[in-house]
């Protein structure tokens, strides 16, 4: 009987994870796409040294971060995947969303400060729920760079 | 205080060099946030509480680094790098370091 109720809870969690997870992911991607179009004017470079330009008078450190969690269903799928090996697409989309979201937040930060160009952009990814065994499922992405321009 | 992750500031000359300055914080989240995070681990999505917490801690680490640079008499910190590591369960260390300099 106990085993049956465990299975029941497991199936419910799996269903909730699948339903809400997919919904949240679709919504997040939609929001990412619209904001990426809005912020396309802010240019981002990974170059260490900016080209000499008299309009680069002011500089400011800008950054964006996000902590994002995987859902129960995807974690289960990735567990299955670890038996066979290969691409774990459920985690790929998680990391993709987190990086793009952090990048957008950095761009928004630069825009708010009146800058158009960001140089020397670095990505920093950390798993913040380490030591929790199977619970690992949230990652933090921090993106930072130096915004240059006339400023405001 | 100018903080930048570039190695040099365009149009400005570095006149003095003080070496490495750093700042760090170790922060733990409280139980309420942990509970919410547990729920989010089922549904997926952003953990806003954690995002804010880490952002605050990063700011604090940066402030500490700036303080150290100020006490040396610097007016800028260049080539700044951020690093995050989770030390134990439920706590994260945010570490910032850079080079303190005087620029014209």
gemmi code that builds the backbone of each chain (N, CA, C; Angstrom):
import gemmi

chains = {
    "A": [
        ("UNK", (0.839, -1.217, 0.000), (0.000, 0.000, 0.000), (0.861, 1.250, 0.000)),
        ("UNK", (1.938, 1.226, 0.855), (2.844, 2.375, 0.932), (3.534, 2.578, -0.413)),
        ("UNK", (3.926, 1.464, -1.027), (4.614, 1.542, -2.324), (3.688, 2.136, -3.364)),
        ("UNK", (2.403, 1.770, -3.249), (1.427, 2.283, -4.207), (1.260, 3.791, -4.073)),
        ("UNK", (1.171, 4.286, -2.806), (0.992, 5.734, -2.617), (2.242, 6.501, -3.037)),
        ("UNK", (3.423, 5.882, -2.836), (4.673, 6.512, -3.304), (4.638, 6.698, -4.811)),
        ("UNK", (4.195, 5.649, -5.467), (4.121, 5.687, -6.940), (3.136, 6.752, -7.388)),
        ("UNK", (2.023, 6.831, -6.644), (0.979, 7.794, -6.955), (1.526, 9.224, -6.857)),
        ("UNK", (2.248, 9.506, -5.736), (2.843, 10.839, -5.539), (3.845, 11.135, -6.651)),
        ("UNK", (4.622, 10.120, -6.974), (5.646, 10.274, -8.014), (5.013, 10.661, -9.353)),
        ("UNK", (3.925, 9.969, -9.686), (3.247, 10.252, -10.956), (2.641, 11.646, -10.950)),
        ("UNK", (2.051, 12.039, -9.806), (1.481, 13.384, -9.688), (2.563, 14.437, -9.877)),
        ("UNK", (3.719, 14.258, -9.200), (4.822, 15.218, -9.313), (5.327, 15.293, -10.746)),
        ("UNK", (5.409, 14.133, -11.375), (5.866, 14.064, -12.764), (4.918, 14.843, -13.669)),
        ("UNK", (3.625, 14.643, -13.431), (2.607, 15.340, -14.234), (2.662, 16.835, -14.021)),
        ("UNK", (2.743, 17.250, -12.748), (2.833, 18.685, -12.430), (4.072, 19.295, -13.068)),
        ("UNK", (5.192, 18.576, -12.942), (6.449, 19.051, -13.511), (6.338, 19.214, -15.005)),
        ("UNK", (5.728, 18.214, -15.646), (5.608, 18.280, -17.100), (4.719, 19.436, -17.531)),
        ("UNK", (3.536, 19.513, -16.911), (2.558, 20.559, -17.279), (3.100, 21.953, -17.041)),
        ("UNK", (3.457, 22.240, -15.802), (3.909, 23.586, -15.454), (5.267, 23.897, -16.082)),
        ("UNK", (6.135, 22.894, -16.121), (7.474, 23.098, -16.672), (7.429, 23.502, -18.133)),
        ("UNK", (6.650, 22.756, -18.921), (6.540, 23.061, -20.351), (5.912, 24.432, -20.565)),
        ("UNK", (4.889, 24.704, -19.751), (4.181, 25.985, -19.874), (5.134, 27.134, -19.556)),
        ("UNK", (5.880, 26.970, -18.443), (6.808, 28.026, -18.021), (7.904, 28.222, -19.061)),
        ("UNK", (8.387, 27.108, -19.619), (9.469, 27.215, -20.598), (9.000, 27.933, -21.864)),
        ("UNK", (7.800, 27.586, -22.333), (7.278, 28.244, -23.537), (7.096, 29.736, -23.302)),
        ("UNK", (6.553, 30.059, -22.126), (6.315, 31.460, -21.798), (7.639, 32.223, -21.713)),
        ("UNK", (8.634, 31.556, -21.094), (9.934, 32.195, -20.944), (10.580, 32.451, -22.305)),
        ("UNK", (10.503, 31.453, -23.204), (11.093, 31.629, -24.535), (10.409, 32.745, -25.314)),
        ("UNK", (9.079, 32.837, -25.154), (8.354, 33.924, -25.831), (8.853, 35.276, -25.353)),
        ("UNK", (8.991, 35.392, -24.018), (9.461, 36.659, -23.443), (10.900, 36.947, -23.865)),
        ("UNK", (11.731, 35.914, -23.944), (13.118, 36.090, -24.380), (13.151, 36.606, -25.815)),
        ("UNK", (12.330, 36.004, -26.677), (12.335, 36.422, -28.084), (11.926, 37.878, -28.261)),
        ("UNK", (10.863, 38.304, -27.557), (10.431, 39.701, -27.722), (11.484, 40.662, -27.179)),
        ("UNK", (12.070, 40.321, -26.001), (13.048, 41.245, -25.422), (14.341, 41.272, -26.218)),
        ("UNK", (14.690, 40.137, -26.839), (15.900, 40.125, -27.667), (15.742, 41.082, -28.840)),
        ("UNK", (14.526, 41.145, -29.388), (14.280, 42.086, -30.486), (14.364, 43.526, -29.991)),
        ("UNK", (13.769, 43.759, -28.798), (13.766, 45.121, -28.240), (15.179, 45.633, -27.962)),
        ("UNK", (16.025, 44.732, -27.476), (17.359, 45.149, -27.031), (18.440, 44.877, -28.082)),
        ("UNK", (18.014, 44.636, -29.327), (18.989, 44.320, -30.379), (19.952, 45.477, -30.631)),
        ("UNK", (19.552, 46.685, -30.231), (20.402, 47.848, -30.449), (21.617, 47.920, -29.533)),
        ("UNK", (21.588, 47.185, -28.443), (22.733, 47.172, -27.527), (23.712, 46.110, -28.032)),
        ("UNK", (24.929, 46.554, -28.351), (25.889, 45.614, -28.931), (26.792, 45.022, -27.864)),
        ("UNK", (27.021, 43.716, -27.988), (27.795, 43.009, -26.984), (29.027, 42.394, -27.650)),
        ("UNK", (30.204, 42.626, -27.091), (31.442, 42.087, -27.659), (32.220, 41.315, -26.607)),
        ("UNK", (32.882, 40.262, -27.057), (33.731, 39.506, -26.133), (35.173, 39.992, -26.198)),
        ("UNK", (35.433, 41.001, -27.008), (36.806, 41.500, -27.150), (37.325, 42.082, -25.851)),
        ("UNK", (38.597, 41.812, -25.602), (39.192, 42.312, -24.367), (39.442, 43.814, -24.434)),
        ("UNK", (39.889, 44.273, -25.602), (40.212, 45.692, -25.722), (39.285, 46.376, -26.716)),
        ("UNK", (38.632, 47.434, -26.281), (37.745, 48.150, -27.191), (38.555, 48.953, -28.208)),
        ("UNK", (38.013, 49.168, -29.413), (38.726, 49.985, -30.381), (38.815, 51.419, -29.879)),
        ("UNK", (39.917, 52.114, -30.170), (40.009, 53.502, -29.712), (38.948, 54.350, -30.404)),
        ("UNK", (38.121, 54.980, -29.631), (37.020, 55.777, -30.188), (36.763, 56.929, -29.217)),
        ("UNK", (36.791, 58.159, -29.727), (36.616, 59.296, -28.813), (35.265, 59.310, -28.106)),
        ("UNK", (34.276, 58.594, -28.659), (32.972, 58.643, -27.984), (32.900, 57.719, -26.765)),
        ("UNK", (33.898, 56.850, -26.591), (33.927, 55.994, -25.407), (34.549, 56.743, -24.231)),
        ("UNK", (33.794, 57.685, -23.693), (34.349, 58.524, -22.624), (34.061, 57.947, -21.254)),
        ("UNK", (32.871, 57.405, -21.096), (32.474, 56.889, -19.784), (32.399, 55.378, -19.808)),
        ("UNK", (32.641, 54.807, -18.658), (32.513, 53.357, -18.597), (31.807, 52.957, -17.317)),
        ("UNK", (31.200, 51.811, -17.353), (30.513, 51.306, -16.165), (30.464, 49.788, -16.237)),
        ("UNK", (30.632, 49.164, -15.097), (30.500, 47.712, -15.042), (29.012, 47.381, -15.063)),
        ("UNK", (28.584, 46.564, -16.007), (27.181, 46.167, -16.049), (27.099, 44.650, -15.933)),
        ("UNK", (25.985, 44.165, -15.417), (25.860, 42.723, -15.262), (24.410, 42.309, -15.141)),
        ("UNK", (24.174, 41.037, -15.365), (22.827, 40.498, -15.204), (22.939, 39.081, -14.685)),
        ("UNK", (22.017, 38.710, -13.809), (22.104, 37.348, -13.296), (20.732, 36.734, -13.184)),
        ("UNK", (20.700, 35.419, -13.182), (19.437, 34.712, -13.012), (19.718, 33.359, -12.370)),
        ("UNK", (18.815, 32.959, -11.486), (18.868, 31.610, -10.924), (17.657, 30.885, -11.453)),
        ("UNK", (17.865, 29.768, -12.077), (16.752, 29.084, -12.713), (16.771, 27.615, -12.302)),
        ("UNK", (15.585, 27.053, -12.164), (15.482, 25.689, -11.652), (14.865, 24.765, -12.692)),
        ("UNK", (15.304, 23.535, -12.659), (14.749, 22.538, -13.573), (13.482, 21.971, -12.938)),
        ("UNK", (12.579, 21.425, -13.741), (11.374, 20.844, -13.147), (11.529, 19.334, -12.934)),
        ("UNK", (10.563, 18.803, -12.206), (10.630, 17.402, -11.778), (10.664, 16.440, -12.961)),
        ("UNK", (9.874, 16.742, -13.967), (9.793, 15.867, -15.131), (11.122, 15.803, -15.877)),
        ("UNK", (11.698, 16.973, -16.108), (12.963, 17.026, -16.846), (14.094, 16.338, -16.093)),
        ("UNK", (14.040, 16.486, -14.763), (15.077, 15.844, -13.972), (14.972, 14.325, -14.097)),
        ("UNK", (13.740, 13.840, -14.131), (13.512, 12.408, -14.279), (13.997, 11.933, -15.650)),
        ("UNK", (13.691, 12.717, -16.673), (14.119, 12.381, -18.037), (15.640, 12.330, -18.114)),
        ("UNK", (16.289, 13.305, -17.450), (17.752, 13.333, -17.511), (18.359, 12.151, -16.758)),
        ("UNK", (17.634, 11.699, -15.726), (18.074, 10.512, -14.985), (18.032, 9.288, -15.897)),
        ("UNK", (16.948, 9.162, -16.661), (16.830, 8.065, -17.625), (17.933, 8.160, -18.665)),
        ("UNK", (18.164, 9.397, -19.101), (19.169, 9.653, -20.115), (20.555, 9.208, -19.659)),
        ("UNK", (20.801, 9.335, -18.355), (22.139, 8.999, -17.863), (22.426, 7.501, -17.959)),
        ("UNK", (21.389, 6.679, -18.189), (21.641, 5.251, -18.405), (22.174, 4.996, -19.805)),
        ("UNK", (21.626, 5.720, -20.759), (22.002, 5.484, -22.161), (23.134, 6.395, -22.623)),
        ("UNK", (23.216, 7.553, -22.014), (24.216, 8.531, -22.461), (23.669, 9.338, -23.623)),
        ("UNK", (24.447, 10.321, -24.041), (24.018, 11.164, -25.152), (23.623, 12.544, -24.695)),
        ("UNK", (23.035, 13.304, -25.594), (22.665, 14.681, -25.279), (21.528, 14.724, -24.276)),
        ("UNK", (21.696, 15.526, -23.240), (20.617, 15.719, -22.275), (19.922, 17.023, -22.650)),
        ("UNK", (18.963, 16.920, -23.554), (18.380, 18.154, -24.103), (17.589, 18.926, -23.060)),
        ("UNK", (17.101, 18.236, -22.013), (16.333, 18.964, -21.000), (17.226, 19.955, -20.244)),
        ("UNK", (18.479, 19.587, -20.019), (19.392, 20.511, -19.352), (19.932, 21.549, -20.316)),
        ("UNK", (20.052, 21.162, -21.590), (20.531, 22.124, -22.592), (19.615, 23.331, -22.674)),
        ("UNK", (18.317, 23.073, -22.676), (17.387, 24.204, -22.793), (17.387, 25.040, -21.515)),
        ("UNK", (17.608, 24.389, -20.379), (17.678, 25.121, -19.102), (18.832, 26.114, -19.132)),
        ("UNK", (20.011, 25.645, -19.562), (21.193, 26.498, -19.594), (21.064, 27.586, -20.651)),
        ("UNK", (20.467, 27.209, -21.790), (20.257, 28.188, -22.853), (19.369, 29.328, -22.374)),
        ("UNK", (18.277, 28.959, -21.699), (17.359, 29.982, -21.180), (18.053, 30.879, -20.168)),
        ("UNK", (18.815, 30.261, -19.270), (19.475, 31.032, -18.215), (20.486, 32.009, -18.810)),
        ("UNK", (21.289, 31.550, -19.781), (22.307, 32.426, -20.368), (21.667, 33.579, -21.111)),
        ("UNK", (20.625, 33.275, -21.891), (19.994, 34.341, -22.670), (19.298, 35.342, -21.766)),
        ("UNK", (18.677, 34.841, -20.692), (18.004, 35.726, -19.742), (19.019, 36.657, -19.068)),
        ("UNK", (20.142, 36.088, -18.627), (21.169, 36.895, -17.952), (21.736, 37.943, -18.909)),
        ("UNK", (21.955, 37.539, -20.153), (22.475, 38.461, -21.166), (21.502, 39.619, -21.387)),
        ("UNK", (20.196, 39.280, -21.426), (19.178, 40.320, -21.616), (19.153, 41.284, -20.441)),
        ("UNK", (19.323, 40.740, -19.236), (19.314, 41.613, -18.056), (20.513, 42.541, -18.057)),
        ("UNK", (21.666, 42.008, -18.524), (22.841, 42.863, -18.615), (22.611, 43.979, -19.625)),
        ("UNK", (22.013, 43.613, -20.775), (21.718, 44.615, -21.802), (20.759, 45.679, -21.266)),
        ("UNK", (19.751, 45.238, -20.516), (18.780, 46.177, -19.949), (19.467, 47.118, -18.958)),
        ("UNK", (20.408, 46.564, -18.198), (21.184, 47.356, -17.238), (21.970, 48.440, -17.978)),
        ("UNK", (22.622, 48.039, -19.088), (23.401, 48.995, -19.881), (22.502, 50.066, -20.481)),
        ("UNK", (21.341, 49.645, -20.952), (20.410, 50.598, -21.546), (19.925, 51.617, -20.522)),
        ("UNK", (19.630, 51.125, -19.316), (19.169, 52.008, -18.247), (20.232, 53.036, -17.882)),
        ("UNK", (21.504, 52.646, -18.022), (22.585, 53.569, -17.693), (22.980, 54.428, -18.893)),
        ("UNK", (22.343, 54.202, -20.028), (22.583, 55.040, -21.204), (23.737, 54.605, -22.079)),
        ("UNK", (24.057, 53.303, -22.075), (25.162, 52.812, -22.904), (24.647, 51.959, -24.060)),
        ("UNK", (25.471, 51.881, -25.109), (25.089, 51.123, -26.301), (26.021, 49.956, -26.580)),
        ("UNK", (27.249, 50.013, -26.039), (28.233, 48.973, -26.332), (28.753, 48.345, -25.042)),
        ("UNK", (28.875, 47.031, -25.060), (29.425, 46.338, -23.894), (30.613, 45.496, -24.359)),
        ("UNK", (31.754, 45.678, -23.710), (32.966, 44.947, -24.091), (33.403, 43.976, -23.008)),
        ("UNK", (34.271, 43.057, -23.428), (34.883, 42.080, -22.520), (33.831, 41.329, -21.693)),
        ("UNK", (32.858, 40.763, -22.384), (31.770, 40.077, -21.687), (32.219, 38.697, -21.230)),
        ("UNK", (31.932, 38.410, -19.971), (32.292, 37.109, -19.405), (31.034, 36.430, -18.860)),
        ("UNK", (30.976, 35.132, -19.045), (29.876, 34.340, -18.502), (30.386, 33.548, -17.304)),
        ("UNK", (29.544, 33.457, -16.297), (29.937, 32.742, -15.089), (28.752, 31.856, -14.711)),
        ("UNK", (28.971, 30.558, -14.693), (27.877, 29.627, -14.382), (28.213, 28.869, -13.107)),
        ("UNK", (27.249, 28.787, -12.204), (27.490, 28.050, -10.972), (26.270, 27.222, -10.622)),
        ("UNK", (26.516, 26.009, -10.164), (25.418, 25.203, -9.654), (25.301, 25.523, -8.172)),
        ("UNK", (24.160, 26.073, -7.749), (24.094, 26.564, -6.377), (23.446, 25.599, -5.400)),
        ("UNK", (22.989, 24.462, -5.873), (22.394, 23.545, -4.886), (23.233, 22.281, -4.771)),
        ("UNK", (24.531, 22.479, -4.750), (25.445, 21.350, -4.615), (25.281, 20.691, -3.252)),
        ("UNK", (25.642, 19.435, -3.172), (25.606, 18.743, -1.889), (24.223, 18.285, -1.495)),
        ("UNK", (23.272, 18.390, -2.426), (21.917, 17.964, -2.097), (21.576, 16.656, -2.798)),
        ("UNK", (22.590, 15.970, -3.223), (22.365, 14.697, -3.880), (21.566, 14.850, -5.141)),
        ("UNK", (20.445, 14.153, -5.203), (19.621, 14.155, -6.415), (18.910, 15.484, -6.635)),
        ("UNK", (18.975, 16.362, -5.615), (18.232, 17.618, -5.690), (18.836, 18.638, -6.664)),
        ("UNK", (20.069, 18.384, -7.121), (20.728, 19.355, -7.992), (19.827, 19.707, -9.160)),
        ("UNK", (19.542, 20.962, -9.290), (18.640, 21.320, -10.359), (18.535, 22.798, -10.553)),
        ("UNK", (19.266, 23.599, -9.754), (19.219, 25.024, -10.037), (20.606, 25.540, -10.350)),
        ("UNK", (20.652, 26.407, -11.329), (21.931, 26.976, -11.726), (21.824, 28.491, -11.702)),
        ("UNK", (22.961, 29.110, -11.462), (23.014, 30.550, -11.542), (23.920, 30.933, -12.691)),
        ("UNK", (23.486, 31.878, -13.490), (24.333, 32.413, -14.543), (24.495, 33.899, -14.291)),
        ("UNK", (25.728, 34.352, -14.304), (26.000, 35.780, -14.165), (26.810, 36.208, -15.372)),
        ("UNK", (26.362, 37.246, -16.029), (27.066, 37.780, -17.189), (27.488, 39.198, -16.847)),
        ("UNK", (28.729, 39.540, -17.141), (29.151, 40.908, -16.860), (30.110, 41.404, -17.925)),
        ("UNK", (30.207, 42.707, -18.013), (31.084, 43.319, -18.989), (31.188, 44.800, -18.703)),
        ("UNK", (31.997, 45.475, -19.485), (32.158, 46.907, -19.296), (31.423, 47.642, -20.402)),
        ("UNK", (30.477, 48.482, -19.994), (29.742, 49.280, -20.963), (30.523, 50.560, -21.227)),
        ("UNK", (30.646, 50.902, -22.504), (31.374, 52.114, -22.870), (30.486, 52.986, -23.745)),
        ("UNK", (30.651, 54.294, -23.581), (29.872, 55.199, -24.414), (29.845, 56.575, -23.805)),
        ("UNK", (29.065, 57.474, -24.404), (28.968, 58.816, -23.857), (28.308, 58.846, -22.481)),
        ("UNK", (27.507, 57.820, -22.186), (26.854, 57.740, -20.881), (25.759, 58.777, -20.717)),
        ("UNK", (25.162, 58.818, -19.520), (24.151, 59.858, -19.282), (24.420, 60.581, -17.972)),
    ],
    "B": [
        ("UNK", (34.882, 56.053, -7.638), (35.647, 54.822, -7.911), (35.173, 54.194, -9.213)),
        ("UNK", (36.112, 53.999, -10.116), (35.770, 53.392, -11.403), (36.036, 51.894, -11.318)),
        ("UNK", (35.028, 51.110, -11.611), (35.195, 49.660, -11.602), (34.943, 49.153, -13.012)),
        ("UNK", (35.885, 48.396, -13.534), (35.761, 47.949, -14.915), (36.432, 46.604, -15.092)),
        ("UNK", (35.915, 45.800, -15.997), (36.611, 44.541, -16.244), (37.488, 44.604, -17.492)),
        ("UNK", (37.756, 45.824, -17.955), (38.735, 46.002, -19.028), (40.122, 46.104, -18.396)),
        ("UNK", (41.131, 45.832, -19.206), (42.480, 45.902, -18.658), (42.993, 47.333, -18.583)),
        ("UNK", (42.449, 48.192, -19.420), (42.813, 49.607, -19.339), (41.607, 50.447, -19.719)),
        ("UNK", (41.589, 51.655, -19.246), (40.452, 52.524, -19.529), (40.789, 53.355, -20.764)),
        ("UNK", (39.945, 53.314, -21.790), (40.240, 54.054, -23.002), (40.395, 55.546, -22.715)),
        ("UNK", (41.448, 56.126, -23.234), (41.657, 57.562, -23.103), (42.250, 57.989, -21.779)),
        ("UNK", (42.566, 57.021, -20.903), (43.122, 57.406, -19.605), (44.411, 56.640, -19.349)),
        ("UNK", (45.336, 57.280, -18.663), (46.626, 56.666, -18.407), (46.692, 56.163, -16.970)),
        ("UNK", (47.214, 54.988, -16.798), (47.393, 54.442, -15.454), (48.711, 54.974, -14.905)),
        ("UNK", (48.643, 55.672, -13.759), (49.868, 56.261, -13.233), (50.450, 55.475, -12.069)),
        ("UNK", (49.597, 54.733, -11.348), (50.086, 53.999, -10.187), (49.390, 52.657, -10.121)),
        ("UNK", (50.074, 51.688, -9.601), (49.588, 50.323, -9.622), (49.711, 49.744, -8.220)),
        ("UNK", (48.617, 49.268, -7.650), (48.651, 48.790, -6.261), (48.531, 47.275, -6.131)),
        ("UNK", (48.306, 46.597, -7.212), (48.174, 45.144, -7.131), (46.755, 44.693, -6.848)),
        ("UNK", (46.633, 43.463, -6.404), (45.334, 42.801, -6.281), (44.513, 43.325, -5.101)),
        ("UNK", (43.245, 43.581, -5.349), (42.298, 43.822, -4.253), (41.165, 42.824, -4.414)),
        ("UNK", (40.544, 42.476, -3.310), (39.506, 41.453, -3.388), (38.421, 41.667, -2.348)),
        ("UNK", (37.288, 41.076, -2.595), (36.196, 41.131, -1.636), (35.396, 39.849, -1.747)),
        ("UNK", (34.899, 39.352, -0.612), (34.083, 38.140, -0.713), (33.023, 38.111, 0.371)),
        ("UNK", (31.959, 37.384, 0.105), (30.929, 37.138, 1.119), (30.490, 35.696, 1.002)),
        ("UNK", (30.125, 35.122, 2.119), (29.474, 33.819, 2.100), (28.078, 34.051, 2.650)),
        ("UNK", (27.092, 33.703, 1.878), (25.716, 33.947, 2.300), (24.934, 32.646, 2.299)),
        ("UNK", (24.061, 32.538, 3.272), (23.143, 31.403, 3.286), (21.740, 31.925, 3.059)),
        ("UNK", (20.912, 31.106, 2.504), (19.523, 31.513, 2.305), (18.709, 31.061, 3.507)),
        ("UNK", (17.602, 31.750, 3.759), (16.803, 31.310, 4.910), (15.779, 30.256, 4.514)),
        ("UNK", (15.225, 29.629, 5.558), (14.401, 28.443, 5.334), (13.196, 28.704, 4.435)),
        ("UNK", (12.603, 29.889, 4.549), (11.426, 30.216, 3.746), (11.744, 30.165, 2.258)),
        ("UNK", (12.885, 30.748, 1.930), (13.292, 30.744, 0.534), (13.620, 29.334, 0.065)),
        ("UNK", (14.186, 28.554, 0.989), (14.537, 27.187, 0.650), (13.300, 26.363, 0.339)),
        ("UNK", (12.236, 26.625, 1.094), (10.977, 25.912, 0.885), (10.417, 26.233, -0.491)),
        ("UNK", (10.418, 27.529, -0.818), (9.933, 27.953, -2.127), (10.765, 27.326, -3.242)),
        ("UNK", (12.074, 27.256, -2.994), (12.964, 26.679, -3.991), (12.650, 25.197, -4.182)),
        ("UNK", (12.288, 24.536, -3.079), (11.913, 23.134, -3.155), (10.704, 22.928, -4.045)),
        ("UNK", (9.729, 23.842, -3.912), (8.537, 23.789, -4.754), (8.896, 24.044, -6.213)),
        ("UNK", (9.749, 25.051, -6.402), (10.159, 25.397, -7.766), (10.919, 24.271, -8.447)),
        ("UNK", (11.555, 23.424, -7.609), (12.264, 22.284, -8.177), (11.315, 21.280, -8.811)),
        ("UNK", (10.027, 21.369, -8.438), (9.026, 20.499, -9.063), (8.487, 21.163, -10.329)),
        ("UNK", (8.165, 22.462, -10.194), (7.502, 23.151, -11.312), (8.474, 23.746, -12.331)),
        ("UNK", (9.703, 24.014, -11.903), (10.657, 24.662, -12.804), (10.430, 26.156, -12.831)),
        ("UNK", (11.378, 26.885, -13.362), (11.234, 28.334, -13.464), (12.270, 29.069, -12.653)),
        ("UNK", (12.152, 30.386, -12.688), (13.163, 31.198, -12.029), (12.974, 31.220, -10.520)),
        ("UNK", (14.080, 31.172, -9.779), (14.033, 31.313, -8.332), (14.378, 32.760, -8.008)),
        ("UNK", (13.345, 33.615, -7.988), (13.577, 35.054, -7.858), (14.279, 35.409, -6.557)),
        ("UNK", (13.906, 34.707, -5.475), (14.526, 34.971, -4.173), (16.033, 34.763, -4.219)),
        ("UNK", (16.440, 33.696, -4.892), (17.866, 33.399, -5.005), (18.571, 34.415, -5.883)),
        ("UNK", (17.915, 34.791, -6.973), (18.524, 35.786, -7.865), (18.835, 37.054, -7.088)),
        ("UNK", (17.846, 37.498, -6.298), (18.032, 38.718, -5.496), (19.132, 38.528, -4.463)),
        ("UNK", (19.079, 37.392, -3.786), (20.065, 37.109, -2.737), (21.484, 37.156, -3.291)),
        ("UNK", (21.694, 36.499, -4.420), (23.030, 36.456, -5.001), (23.451, 37.822, -5.516)),
        ("UNK", (22.476, 38.581, -6.017), (22.769, 39.919, -6.511), (23.226, 40.818, -5.361)),
        ("UNK", (22.492, 40.731, -4.231), (22.860, 41.504, -3.039), (24.253, 41.120, -2.552)),
        ("UNK", (24.500, 39.816, -2.496), (25.795, 39.361, -1.988), (26.918, 39.818, -2.901)),
        ("UNK", (26.657, 39.782, -4.194), (27.686, 40.199, -5.146), (27.992, 41.684, -4.961)),
        ("UNK", (26.933, 42.449, -4.700), (27.110, 43.884, -4.460), (27.950, 44.106, -3.210)),
        ("UNK", (27.669, 43.307, -2.187), (28.411, 43.439, -0.943), (29.889, 43.109, -1.147)),
        ("UNK", (30.154, 42.047, -1.884), (31.543, 41.665, -2.169), (32.248, 42.778, -2.948)),
        ("UNK", (31.536, 43.339, -3.914), (32.106, 44.439, -4.707), (32.401, 45.637, -3.813)),
        ("UNK", (31.465, 45.947, -2.910), (31.673, 47.069, -1.988), (32.914, 46.865, -1.136)),
        ("UNK", (33.101, 45.629, -0.688), (34.284, 45.332, 0.125), (35.566, 45.518, -0.674)),
        ("UNK", (35.514, 45.095, -1.929), (36.691, 45.261, -2.787), (36.986, 46.744, -2.986)),
        ("UNK", (35.933, 47.527, -3.215), (36.093, 48.966, -3.428), (36.671, 49.623, -2.178)),
        ("UNK", (36.189, 49.179, -1.014), (36.694, 49.702, 0.254), (38.194, 49.483, 0.393)),
        ("UNK", (38.601, 48.266, 0.036), (40.017, 47.923, 0.114), (40.825, 48.799, -0.844)),
        ("UNK", (40.295, 49.001, -2.041), (40.993, 49.826, -3.033), (41.099, 51.272, -2.549)),
        ("UNK", (40.005, 51.746, -1.908), (40.008, 53.119, -1.392), (41.061, 53.291, -0.307)),
        ("UNK", (41.166, 52.298, 0.573), (42.142, 52.407, 1.668), (43.571, 52.424, 1.143)),
        ("UNK", (43.781, 51.890, -0.062), (45.116, 51.936, -0.666), (45.376, 53.269, -1.357)),
        ("UNK", (44.295, 54.029, -1.556), (44.444, 55.304, -2.247), (44.236, 55.208, -3.746)),
        ("UNK", (43.607, 54.129, -4.193), (43.355, 53.972, -5.624), (42.082, 54.705, -6.017)),
        ("UNK", (41.950, 55.034, -7.298), (40.683, 55.610, -7.738), (39.997, 54.763, -8.798)),
        ("UNK", (40.555, 53.588, -9.078), (39.908, 52.681, -10.025), (40.316, 51.237, -9.747)),
        ("UNK", (39.427, 50.324, -10.081), (39.750, 48.898, -10.020), (39.542, 48.346, -11.421)),
        ("UNK", (40.598, 47.799, -11.988), (40.513, 47.299, -13.352), (40.599, 45.777, -13.397)),
        ("UNK", (40.237, 45.256, -14.558), (40.292, 43.811, -14.811), (39.566, 42.999, -13.728)),
        ("UNK", (38.371, 43.436, -13.397), (37.587, 42.796, -12.336), (37.023, 41.457, -12.806)),
        ("UNK", (37.108, 40.462, -11.950), (36.531, 39.148, -12.246), (35.626, 38.718, -11.095)),
        ("UNK", (34.533, 38.055, -11.455), (33.613, 37.521, -10.448), (33.741, 36.009, -10.420)),
        ("UNK", (33.561, 35.440, -9.243), (33.561, 33.989, -9.182), (32.591, 33.533, -8.103)),
        ("UNK", (31.863, 32.479, -8.378), (30.862, 31.957, -7.445), (31.191, 30.506, -7.136)),
        ("UNK", (31.114, 30.133, -5.872), (31.240, 28.710, -5.582), (30.309, 28.354, -4.448)),
        ("UNK", (29.736, 27.173, -4.516), (28.871, 26.765, -3.419), (29.713, 25.970, -2.436)),
        ("UNK", (29.818, 26.523, -1.236), (30.736, 25.965, -0.245), (30.138, 24.728, 0.412)),
        ("UNK", (28.935, 24.901, 0.947), (28.231, 23.757, 1.514), (26.798, 23.845, 1.015)),
        ("UNK", (25.988, 22.939, 1.461), (24.585, 22.990, 1.072), (23.935, 24.262, 1.614)),
        ("UNK", (23.319, 25.013, 0.759), (22.578, 26.184, 1.208), (23.391, 27.441, 1.406)),
        ("UNK", (24.690, 27.414, 1.088), (25.477, 28.633, 1.200), (26.363, 28.783, -0.026)),
        ("UNK", (26.527, 30.016, -0.443), (27.356, 30.257, -1.617), (28.368, 31.345, -1.312)),
        ("UNK", (29.545, 31.217, -1.899), (30.544, 32.257, -1.731), (30.630, 33.052, -3.020)),
        ("UNK", (30.592, 34.364, -2.867), (30.758, 35.259, -4.000), (32.091, 35.953, -3.815)),
        ("UNK", (32.890, 35.908, -4.840), (34.245, 36.423, -4.727), (34.513, 37.367, -5.901)),
        ("UNK", (35.031, 38.531, -5.599), (35.355, 39.514, -6.629), (36.801, 39.939, -6.450)),
        ("UNK", (37.532, 40.039, -7.547), (38.898, 40.530, -7.425), (39.278, 41.367, -8.634)),
        ("UNK", (40.255, 42.211, -8.443), (40.680, 43.088, -9.517), (41.984, 43.759, -9.145)),
        ("UNK", (42.449, 44.627, -10.024), (43.700, 45.338, -9.784), (43.396, 46.783, -9.440)),
        ("UNK", (43.912, 47.253, -8.299), (43.695, 48.638, -7.893), (44.748, 49.522, -8.555)),
        ("UNK", (44.288, 50.600, -9.169), (45.212, 51.514, -9.843), (44.791, 52.966, -9.615)),
        ("UNK", (45.693, 53.855, -9.962), (45.325, 55.271, -10.020), (45.353, 55.661, -11.487)),
        ("UNK", (44.269, 56.227, -11.977), (44.243, 56.701, -13.359), (44.077, 58.210, -13.382)),
        ("UNK", (44.550, 58.800, -14.444), (44.487, 60.258, -14.571), (43.076, 60.700, -14.929)),
    ],
}
model = gemmi.Model(1)
for chain_id, residues in chains.items():
    chain = gemmi.Chain(chain_id)
    for i, (resn, *xyz) in enumerate(residues, 1):
        res = gemmi.Residue()
        res.name, res.seqid = resn, gemmi.SeqId(i, " ")
        for name, pos in zip(("N", "CA", "C"), xyz):
            atom = gemmi.Atom()
            atom.name, atom.element = name, gemmi.Element(name[0])
            atom.pos, atom.b_iso = gemmi.Position(*pos), 0.0
            res.add_atom(atom)
        chain.add_residue(res)
    model.add_chain(chain)
structure = gemmi.Structure()
structure.add_model(model)
structure.setup_entities()
